[in-house]
């Protein structure tokens, strides 16, 4: 793994750690929305070959599904 790749992985790990710390005050529905958006973004990106529209669309659909899960 090159130095640039290692730096990118470390940056993503740091963002995840600080991002998860921000979830401490969230309700369960807010957490479900965030998880759904993240999973949807990954799914949309994979299904569309990394398309920005697919990633954003997947995040939107996943967020809506996650928001509605516990209603």
Buried (B, 14 or more C-beta within 10 A) or exposed (E): EEEEEEEEEEEEEEEEEEEEEEEEEEEEBEEBBBBBBBBBBBBBBEEBEEEEEBBBBBBBBBBEBBBEEEE
